[in-house]
Amino acid sequence: MNPSAKPNRPLFDLDLLRALVAVADCGSFTSASARLHSTQSTVSQKIRRLEEMAGHRLLERGNRDVRPTDSGETLLGFARRMLAFNDETLDALSGAALAMTVRLGVPDDFAAGRTVDLLAAFSRKHPHVKLEVTTGLSRDLGASYDRGELDLVLLKQKRHSREAVARWPETLRWIDSAKHPAFDADPLPLVAFPLRGLYRDEMIRVAEGLGRGWRISFTSSSLSGIQSAVAGGLGISLLPARAVTSDHLVLTRKKGLPTIDTMDVALLHRPAADRMVKELAEELRRMLERERK
């Protein structure tokens, strides 16, 4: 007998399945409720109803996040297909092309060159996928990811500070102006990202370790702003090697400046991310691996 002809089989509610996917993608009920424009208690009730229907526990609530159980992973695969088929049906009836969105966050110094070429190639390969790319400070990208506002993020962080799909050590350089060096100024002028910005604490710690007086001479949340300020002679800074330009002078250990090797470049997505998110993550991983050879 055809299973679809059995009249008493329960039917999964797409609204409940959407709640499961949101919690799995966000890793928390709080972020999922924000994404669904609902309350946390309502989302929890939907998951309980779905677990009752499935006859299995679908989510494990850990100390820091929520992860799908084995049964949850199985249902997630079907849930994504059912939701996608529902959207495809609606789009077909409305005459619209099926589309999905991948929300990517990258730091400013990755938002050009090979990264843009990679994203353009990905879009040509998957014309039904809409890319939404956000650039900015790693601390802001990390916060957006934690709130469930980004699906995939490339960011810089203190080494091993959070779990990642892939990570690489970040090579940093002390830089000064090639035309108007500021290293010998007293107090030592520092060009830095805002409070809690990357590299700021390292610069201050090193300056104090050298016994130098120091001051923050220029602050910017923009990488290009930091680069221009150093080039113009407003102070020294600490930046990724890829951000050094011909207008900069790289300061070496002869100046008493130590190598800073406490930072990582990390690629993050959630375990239950959509296959398009995982495919884009793999493309980014391969690109970064090639750049480091």
C-alpha positions, 0 to 999 in steps of 0.5 A, a space after each residue: 500500500 502506498 504510504 501516502 494513502 494511509 489516512 491516519 499518519 500524522 503530518 509534520 507542521 512546517 511551522 514546527 520544522 522551521 523552528 527546529 531549523 532556526 534553533 539548529 542554525 543559531 545554536 540557541 533558542 534566544 537567537 532563533 526566537 529573534 530570527 523567527 520574530 517570536 518569543 523564546 517560550 513559543 519556540 520552545 513549545 514548538 520544539 516540544 510538540 515536534 519531539 512529541 510527534 517524532 517520538 524522539 529527543 531532537 535537541 541537546 541543550 549544553 552549557 553554551 549552545 544547543 545541538 541536534 541529537 542523532 534523531 534531530 540531525 535526521 529530521 533536520 535533513 528532511 525539514 530543510 528539504 520540506 521547507 525548500 520544497 514549500 518555498 519552491 512551490 510558492 515561487 513556482 505559483 508566483 512565477 518567481 525563481 527559487 532563491 536562498 540567502 547565505 549571509 557572510 561576514 568578513 573583516 575589511 582586509 579580506 573584503 577585496 581581491 581574491 575573496 571578491 573573485 571567489 564570491 563572484 565565481 560562487 554566485 555564477 555557479 549558484 545563481 539561485 543563491 543570494 549572497 549578503 556580505 557584511 564587512 567590519 571589525 571582527 568583534 562586531 562580526 562575531 557578535 552578529 554571528 552569535 545573534 544568528 544574523 550571519 550564517 558564515 563568518 571569517 574573523 580574527 580572534 585571540 588564538 583558540 578562543 572559540 571553536 572553528 571549522 578551520 583556523 590559521 595563525 595570523 601573521 602581524 607586522 609592526 608598521 610606521 610611515 615610510 616618509 614620516 616615521 613616528 617611532 622615535 617620537 615621545 610619547 610613542 604615538 599609536 594608531 589603533 582600532 577602537 576600545 576592545 579592537 584587535 591588536 590595541 592591547 598588544 600595542 600598549 603592552 609592548 610600548 610599556 614593556 619598552 619603557 616608552 611613554 605612549 598615547 593613542 594618536 588616532 583611532 578608526 574602525 576602518 582598516 583603510 583609516 588605520 593604513 592612511 594614518 600610519 602612512 601619513 606619519 600619525 603613529 605606528 600600528 600593528 596590522 596583518 602582513 597583508 595590510 602592509 602597503 608601499 607607504 609603510 615601513 616595517 619595523 623589525 626586532 632591531 627596534 625592540 618590537 617583539 613578534 606577536 603570534 597570539 592571533 588566529 584567522 578563524 572560519 566559523 559556521 554552525 554544525 547544522 548549516 545548510 549545504 550551500 553555507 558549507 560549500 562556500 566555507 570550503 571554498 574560502 578554506 581552500 583559498 586561504 590554504 593556497 594563500 599560505 603556501 
